[in-house]
Amino acid sequence: MYEVFRKNPQKYIKGVNILSYKVRSNAVPDFFLDVNGVFSVAEFKIDTFRKRHLFQLCEYMDIYSAEHGYAVAPKLNCVLPEKVTYVKMSNF
């Protein structure tokens, strides 16, 4: 799943660049991103993105001062705040 995204991230998120980022804690998102100049983090789940995963993503956003988050999974099972975007990705 990660390699599919890494090889062609523009297919899933327009204007995205994958960043290298110095990790500041044991809490590490799957990807650090620049999306049209907006520092963002992404969290991937292989099945369903649930509320507990949203809390995890929001924690990463707080730790790294990310302006936006991306919830990436085949299915979504929670309501996302405005600062988080769902990306449906099921080809892995």
N, C-alpha and C positions, 0 to 999 in steps of 0.2 A: 504494500500500500504506500509506504513512504517513498520507495524507489520510483513508483509510477508517478507520484506527485513531483518528486525531485527532477525527473527527466523532462516533464512538461507542465510546470506549475501554471502557466498562462491558460491552459485548457480549463482550469478550475477557478482561478481567480485572476481577473483582468488587471494588468498593471503591476503584477507581483514580482518581487525579487527576493530570493532566499538569502538571508543574512547569516554571517558567522557572528557569534555573540559570546562574549565572556560571561559565563554562568556565575551568578552571585549566591546561589544557595543549592540545596539538594532538590528543590522544586524546579523542574526543567520542562518547558513545553516541548512538543515535538518539533516545531519549527519557529524560528524568529523570522519575521517578514517585513519588507518594506512594500506597502501597497499604495502606489501613487503618492509617495512621500509620507505616508502614515505608518509609524512604527506599530507593528502588530505581532501577535503570537497566535499559533494554531495548535489545536489539540485534536488528534485523530482517534477514532474508535472504530473497531472492526465490525461492530454490529449496530448498536443503537446508542445515540448520544442522549443521555438522561440528565436529570436535574443534578445528580451528584457530580457528573462530569462538567456541568456548567459551573458549579462551585469551584472545581479544580481549575478550570480555565480562567475564571475571574480572579482566583488567587495568583495565578501566573501574571495576569494583567497588572495586578497591584504590585507584585514583587518587582517586576521589570518596567513599571510605568508605561505599559503599552496602551496606546490610545484605542485600540480595537482588537477584537478577538475573532477567531474563526473556528467554528465547531464543524469538524469534518467527519462524516460517517454516512453509511447507507440509509439510516433512518434517524429521525429526530422525535424525541418523546418528552419535550419540555418546551416551555415558552422562553424565548430568548429576549434579553434586553436589547435596546437599540444599538448598544456598542458591540454586539456580537452578531455575526452573520453565519448562517448555516450554509455549508457547502456539501451537496450530495455527491458522494464518491463511492461507487460500489464495484468498480472494475479493478479488483486485485486478486 
